[in-house]
Amino acid sequence: MATKDQIKIFLADFKEKIKEKELIFVPRPKNLAFLRSYGLFVYELESIIMGLTEIEYIDGPKDDDDGSEGQIWEFCTNVEGCSTYVKLKLDSQGAKCISFHGLEYSVEFPFK
């Protein structure tokens, strides 16, 4: 588990990468279905992610399951009344949103 300061640093770095380039959204079927069901566009994810804080942190940093560079950070935020799981990663390509869909299991918020 990360400290509040580590989470703040990660989020600041992630948000800065979004400002420098654009958010890289991984178009997994589950992510796309969630966006469709809530009438969201990929560009709207940027503002949702830009609003994330350490209070919404649930896990990370941890190595990616596929062995690729960068570490995974997980958050849960409210999107139109739905608890939404957000998995983020910073790597040499930029700021990636790997998962963005309804929460599928109960989580703990260490800083809420």
N, C-alpha and C positions, 0 to 999 in steps of 0.2 A: 504494500500500500504506500502511496505517495503522501508526502506532507502537503499542507495547504500551499506553501511557497512553491514546491515543485509543480503542483497543478497550475498555479497562476503563471509560472514561467512557461510551461508547455502551452497553455492557452494563448498567452501573449505571442509566443513564437508562431503558433499555428495561425492565429489571426493576422499576423504580419505577413505570412506567406500568402494568405488569401488576398491581402491588399496588393502584394507585389505581382501576383499572377492571378489565377482564379482557382476556385475549389475544384479538385478532381473528384468527381462523383463516380463511384463504382456501380454500374447499372445492373446490379443483381436483380433477378425477378422479384424477390421479396421487397426490395427497396422501391422498385418501380411501381409495384402494386400498391404500396403504401401511399406513394405520391399521388397516384391516380385516385385512390379512394378518398383522399382529403383535398383533391383539386389543387395540389401544389406543383410548382415547376421547380426544376433543379436550381435555378438562380435564386429562388426563395430560401433555399437551404442555407445559403451564405448568411443571411440575416439571422436565422435561427441559431446557427453555430456561433456567429459573432456575439450572440447574447449569452452563451454558456458561461457559467462560473464554477468555482470549486465546489459550490453547494450541490451541483448536479453530478459531480464525480461519483462513479461507482467502483472503478477498478483500473489498474495499470500503474506504471508502465509494465508491459510484458512483451516478450518476443512474439512475433507473428508466427502463427501455426505453419505457414508455408515456408518458413526459414528465410524470408526476404529481409532486407535491411529495414531499419526503423522499428519503433516499438508501438504497440497498440495501447490506446487509452480509451476507456469506456465511460459514457455519461448517460444520464436519463433525464429527459426534459419533457415538458408538457407541450403538445402540439394539438391545438383545437380540442382540448379535453382528453386527449389520449396520452398515456405515458409512453414515451418514445425513446427507444434504444438508439444511441448514437455511438458508433465506433470510429475513432479517428486515428490517423497515422501521419507522421511527418517522415519523408524520406527524400532522396535526391531528386525525385520528380516534383515534389511539392507537398501541398496540404491535401490529404486524401480523406474523403468520407467513405469508409468501407461499408458501413451498415447504417441504415436510417429506416426504422420500421417500428411497429408496435412492440412493446415490451412483452416477452414471452414467458418470463419467470419473475419471481419476486427478487428484489434487490435491496441492499442496504446502502444508505447514504451516510458515509462516515462523518461528513461535515455539515449535515443538515440539522 
